[in-house]
């Protein structure tokens, strides 16, 4: 692997086309807000601005549950989380498996 390819992979890592990537990008202003992104490989499945307060968890899980047909239609085989708390990861996993 050349130096330029190593730098490119560090800046923009290769994503597996069969992995559902679930990430939360925190927005510093206003506080306690972020963007939840669901992507399979490089393709965005859906995205939503969310409150990062603990009280918003049920609303977030309801939104994911309502969109399960679209998420499952993406053809993912694995799930990878980034910047998502372990308890929330477990609850999302339970929805995806059901």
C-alpha positions as CSV (number, residue, x, y, z in Angstrom):
1,X,0.0,0.0,0.0
2,X,1.4,3.3,-1.1
3,X,1.7,6.4,1.1
4,X,-1.1,8.2,-0.7
5,X,-3.5,5.2,-0.4
6,X,-2.7,5.0,3.3
7,X,-3.5,8.7,3.9
8,X,-6.7,8.3,1.9
9,X,-7.8,5.3,3.9
10,X,-7.0,7.2,7.1
11,X,-9.0,10.2,6.1
12,X,-11.8,8.3,4.5
13,X,-11.7,4.6,5.5
14,X,-13.0,2.0,3.1
15,X,-16.4,0.8,4.1
16,X,-17.7,-2.7,3.7
17,X,-20.7,-2.8,1.4
18,X,-22.5,-5.4,3.6
19,X,-22.1,-3.5,6.9
20,X,-24.8,-1.2,8.4
21,X,-22.8,1.7,10.0
22,X,-24.8,3.5,12.7
23,X,-23.1,6.6,14.0
24,X,-23.9,9.7,16.0
25,X,-22.2,12.9,15.1
26,X,-22.5,15.4,18.0
27,X,-23.2,19.0,17.1
28,X,-21.6,21.4,19.6
29,X,-24.1,24.2,19.2
30,X,-26.9,23.8,20.3
31,X,-25.7,21.5,23.1
32,X,-27.1,18.0,23.4
33,X,-28.0,17.6,19.7
34,X,-26.5,15.4,17.0
35,X,-27.1,13.6,13.8
36,X,-27.8,9.9,13.7
37,X,-26.7,8.4,10.4
38,X,-27.4,4.9,9.1
39,X,-25.3,3.9,6.1
40,X,-24.6,0.7,4.3
41,X,-21.1,0.8,2.8
42,X,-20.8,4.3,1.3
43,X,-24.6,4.7,0.7
44,X,-26.7,6.7,3.2
45,X,-29.8,4.8,4.2
46,X,-31.2,7.6,6.4
47,X,-30.2,10.4,8.7
48,X,-32.0,12.4,11.4
49,X,-31.1,15.2,13.8
50,X,-31.7,14.0,17.3
51,X,-31.7,15.1,20.9
52,X,-28.8,13.4,22.8
53,X,-30.6,13.7,26.1
54,X,-31.5,10.3,27.7
55,X,-35.2,11.1,27.6
56,X,-35.1,11.1,23.8
57,X,-34.0,7.4,23.6
58,X,-37.6,6.0,23.2
59,X,-38.4,8.5,20.5
60,X,-35.2,7.5,18.6
61,X,-36.0,3.8,18.9
62,X,-39.5,4.4,17.7
63,X,-38.2,6.2,14.6
64,X,-35.8,3.3,13.9
65,X,-38.6,0.7,14.4
66,X,-40.9,2.6,12.0
67,X,-38.2,2.6,9.4
68,X,-37.2,-1.1,9.8
69,X,-38.5,-2.1,6.4
70,X,-36.3,0.5,4.7
71,X,-33.3,-0.4,6.9
72,X,-33.7,-4.2,6.3
73,X,-34.2,-3.7,2.6
74,X,-30.6,-2.3,2.4
75,X,-29.3,-5.8,2.5
76,X,-26.8,-5.4,5.4
77,X,-25.3,-8.5,7.0
78,X,-23.3,-6.9,9.9
79,X,-23.7,-3.8,12.1
80,X,-21.0,-1.4,13.2
81,X,-21.5,1.4,15.7
82,X,-19.6,4.6,16.1
83,X,-20.1,7.0,19.0
84,X,-23.2,5.1,20.3
85,X,-23.5,4.1,23.9
86,X,-23.4,0.4,24.7
87,X,-26.9,0.3,26.2
88,X,-28.3,2.1,23.1
89,X,-26.4,-0.3,20.8
90,X,-28.0,-3.3,22.5
91,X,-31.5,-1.8,22.1
92,X,-30.9,-1.0,18.4
93,X,-29.5,-4.5,17.9
94,X,-32.6,-6.0,19.4
95,X,-34.8,-4.0,17.0
96,X,-32.7,-5.1,14.0
97,X,-32.9,-8.7,14.9
98,X,-36.6,-8.8,15.5
